[in-house]
């Protein structure tokens, strides 16, 4: 069983009903989101400032 997956430039950990998502946020930051017993809702209602996209490479090997 794989606990970690990579999708859309995000590292996702899933185990025992918990989902944790980590993604690049601007040049020097990470954004984490988590949820129990469900998918993470990606909405525009964020408590973060707008950001510039950055090049992120996740090696899924």
N, C-alpha and C positions, 0 to 999 in steps of 0.2 A: 504494500500500500504506500503510495506517495503522499506525503503530507504537504509538500511544496509544489506549486505550479507557477508558471510564468505566463501571463496573458496581458496583452495590450501595454507592455512596458511596466507591469506591476508584478511584484512578488507576492504570492498568495499562499498562506498557510491555513490548512483546514484540518481540524481534529476534534472529535467528540462534540460536535455541534457548534464549535467556535470557528469563526473566520477572521483572519487578520490579513490586512492588505497593506503593503508598503510600496510607495511610489516616489519618484523624484519630484521635488517641488522647488522650482527655480534652480539656480546654479549650485547652491550650497546647502540644500535642505532636503528633508524627507517628510512625507506626509503619511501618517498611519491612520487606518480606520479599522474598526472591529465591530463584530456583532455576534451575539449568541443566537443560535437556532434560526438562521435566515441569511439571505444574501445581503450584501452591503448595498445600500441605496446610494447611487451616485447622483446627487442633486446639485443644483446651483446654490443651495442654502448652506454656505460654508462660512466659518468664522475666520477665514484666511484671506489675506490680500491677494489680488490678482498676481499672476506670475508669468514669467517668460518660460517657454518650453526649453528644455535642455536635452541634449543627446544622452540617452541612457542605454547602456548595453548590459543585458542580463544573460549570462551564459548558462544555458539549461542542460549542461552535460553532467 
